[in-house]
């Protein structure tokens, strides 16, 4: 017979497992936004809507057009999510080249607010265009990549005799694993590759980077494209189990900004851990609070961390990336 202590332990472990999986996905989408802010210092209100495009790209690749249906219901959605990266990289690259570059970079560094006021208005305008354009193009009906992974789970345990088992949703678990792999790959790229070092130089001191032969404008375009691509991949992974519509970006952009600030502005690895923290708090809070108050718990923890550590968990005064 299952005792109250066993039930409490099982509920805690179940919430912890869900928090870790959701946290990895949040961490990846926060990393994309952290990449853009850390290198370009751009507050991008359109990041959630660019993630929405990634979700629809994955859906069309697998379910809408059926291009990847031959890969099967298990491998196909994952490949579709990963392929949204290159697609949204191109969109992000040219979006920066033709719009965002007008209000960022060295040429606006000496202006009042270093171009941030124009950036806010511009990215907000892009967000509104993407939302309403998505509504016209995709319609308002929610869609999702419903596969056997979405509605099945792996059982871990039992850990306590014949009791206390954890059930892990397959779509979330696979999404979490891919998120960690992509985040680690991004971190290695930024810290080890020649291009990654050029991106960091452009972030640290754009004028000095220019004198050293770095094309800062191109570095910013690449950074914006990579940040867009990474967040789009996370959106494609979320689409494997979460229904979405053109305004879904509004649900996640607050989480992204909270994660980036919580981890520490300018810190890529901090952005991932910030997203991870939010996922854990969100899921563990259901043990004590109604599900409607999940966001309340998130921002309560957010305010506590910022109160005692204003620079975030991995603030830029400690570590850049």
N, C-alpha and C positions, 0 to 999 in steps of 0.2 A: 504494500500500500504506500502511496506517495504522501509523504508528510508535508506540512506547510513549509518547512525549511527546504525540502527538495524542490517544491514548486517555486519558492523564491529564488533559489539558485538557478533553476532552469530559465525562469523569466529574465534574470540578470544576464546569463550567458547568451540567451537568444537576442536580447537587446544589444549586448556588446558586439556580437557577431554582425548584426545588421548595421550597427554604427560604424564598424570598421569597413564594411563593404561600401556603404553609402559615402563614408568619409573619403575613401580612395577616389571615388568618382567626383566628389566635390573638390578634392585636392587637385585633380587634374584640370578641372575647369578654372579653378583659382590660379593655377600655375600659368595658364594661357593669359589671363588678365594681368598677373604679376609680371610676366615677360614684357608685355606692352608698357606697363607703367614703369617697371624697373629700368628699362633701356631708353624709353622715349619720354617718360614723365607725362604721358597722356592719360587723362581720365576718360575712359571710353564707355559711355552709356549704351552704346550699341552692341556691347559684347554678348549680352544675353540673346539678342536677336540674330547675331551671327551664329551663335550656338543653335538657334532655331533652324537656320538654314542648313546646318550640319545634320540636324535630326531629319529634316525632310530629304536631304541628299541621301542619307543612309536608307531611309524608307523607300525612296524611288529606286535605288540600286538593287534592293533586295525584293521588295514587295510590289511597288508601283509599276516599274518596268520589267521586273523579274530578271535583270541582267545577271545577278549572282544567285538566282534560285537553284542553279545546277549544283551549287556547293552544298546544298542541304540545309535543313533548319537549324543546325548547330554551328556549322562553320560559316555559312553564308552571312548571317547578321554581323558577326565579328569582323569579317573582311569588309563588309559594307561600311561599318563604323570607321575602320582604319582608313579606307579610301576617301572618306570625307575630308581627311586631312589635306591631301594634295589639292582637292577641289577648292576648299575654302582658303588654302594658302594663296592660290591664284587670285581669288576674289579679294582677299585682304591686301595682297600686294598692290593690286591696281586701285583699290579703294584708297589706300594711302597715297599712291602716286598722284592721283587726280584730285583728291579732296583733302585728306588729312595733312598731307605735306604742306598745304598752304598756311597752316596755323601751327606748325611744329618745326623743330630743328633750329639750326644756328641763326637763320635769318630773322626769327622772331624772339630770340633770346633776350634782346635788349629792349623789347617792347614792354609796356605795362602788363604785369602779371605773366610775362614770358609766354603769351599766347594762350594761357589757360582759359580765359573767359571765352574766347572764340572756339576753343576746343570743346568746351561744355555745350555750347549752342550747336556746333556742327555735329557732334556725336549724338546729341539728343535728336537732332533733325534726321540723321541717318537711321536711328532707331525707329522713329515714327514712320519713315518711308518703308523700312523693311517690314514693320508690323502690318501696315495697311496694304502694302504690296503683296505680302504673304496671304492676307485675308482674301484679296482679289484672286490671286493665283491658285492657292491651295484650298480655299474654302474654310468654313468655321468648324466643320465636323472633326472631332479629335480622331487621330489615327495612331497606330503603334505597330511595331513589328512583332505580332503575336506568334510565338513559336513554342515548341515543347519546353524550351528552357525557361520561358516566362512563367509557366504554371507548374513547374516541377522543382524538386529540391533534393539535395544530398543530405543524408542524416549522419551527423557526427555523434558518436557515442553508442550506447549509454555510458556515462561517466561514473554513475553512482549505482552500482548493482545493475538492475534492469530498468533504472529510471534515469532522468536528467539527460535528455538528448537535445542536440541543437539541429535545427533544420535550416539549411543554407540554400536560398534561392539560386538556381543555377545561372540565370541571366545576370544577377547582381554579382555573384562570385566571379564569373568570367570577366565581367566588366571591371571589377576591382583589380584583377590580376593584370589585365591589359593596361589599366590606368597606371599601375605601379611601373610596368615595363616602359611605357611611353614617358613617364615623368623622369625615370632614371636615365633614359636615353637622352632626354632634353638637357638634363643637368650635366651629363658627360659631354654633350655637344658644346654647351656654353662654356664649360670650364677647361676642356681639353683641346678642342679644335681651333684652327687658325681663325676661321670665320667667327667662332664664338668669342674668341679673345678680341676680335675687331668690334664685335657688338658690345662687349663690356667696355672697351675703350671709348666707344661712342657715347656710352651711358655716363662714364666717369667724368670725361672732359671732352665735349664735342670739338671745341676749338683746337685743343692739343692733338686730338685724333686727326683732324684735318691736316695739321702740319706734319704728321707722321705718315701721311699718304692714305689715310682711311677715307673712303667715300661715305661720309656720315649719312647723307640722304638715302643712299642705297642701303646702308646698314639699318636705318630706321624702317625702310620698306620691308626688308627681310624680317626684322623683328616683329613688325605688325602682322606680316603674313604668317609667321610661325606661331605667334600668340593666338591668332584667329584659328589656325589649323588645329592647335592643341585643344582649344575649347570646343571646336567642332567635333573632334574625335570623342571627347567626353559626352557631347550631346548625342552622337550616334550610339554610344554604349548605353546611355540612359534610355534611348528610344527602344531598346530591346525589351523593356518591361514597363515603361511609363507612357501612358497616352499623352499626346501633345497636340497643340494647335498653334496658329501663328502668334499668339500672345504669350506663349509659354516662357519666353525669355524673361518676362517680368518676374516670374516665380523664382528664377535662379540668379538674376543679376545682383539682387540684394545679398544672397548667400556668397556670391563671388567677391563682392566688395568687402563684406564682413570678414571673409577668410583672408583676403590680401592684407587688410589692415591688422587683423589679429596676428597674422604671421610676421608682419613687419614690412612696411613699404620699401620696395626696392629689393626684397629678398625672394628669389625664385623658390628656393627650398622652403623658406618660411611660408610662402603662399600655399604650398602643398600641405604642410602641417597645420596651417590655419584652417584649410578646408576639412582636413581629417578631424580636427577638434570640433568643428561645427557638426559634422556627421555624427560623432560620438555623443555630443550633448543632445542633439536632436532626438536620437533613438533612445538614449538612456533616460531622457526626461519623461518618456511615456510610462516609465515605471511609477512615477509619482503624479504626473499631470495628465489631463485630457489631451488627446492628440491635437486639438485645436490650439493648444498653448505651447506647441513645440517651438515656434519662433520666439515666444516670450522668453523661454529658457535660453535660447541661443543668444539673444541680446542681453540678457542678464549676465551671462558668463562673459560676453564681449565687453560689457561696461566694466566688469570687475577687473579683467585683464588690462584694459586700457587705463583704468584708474591707477593700478599699481605698477604697470609697465607701459607707459605711453608709446614707446617705440615698437611695441609688439613683441611677440615671442622671439623672433629672430630679426631684431631691428637692424637698420643699416649701419648703426654705430658699432655693431659687433661683427657683422659679416655681410658682404655685399650680395652674394648669391647663395 
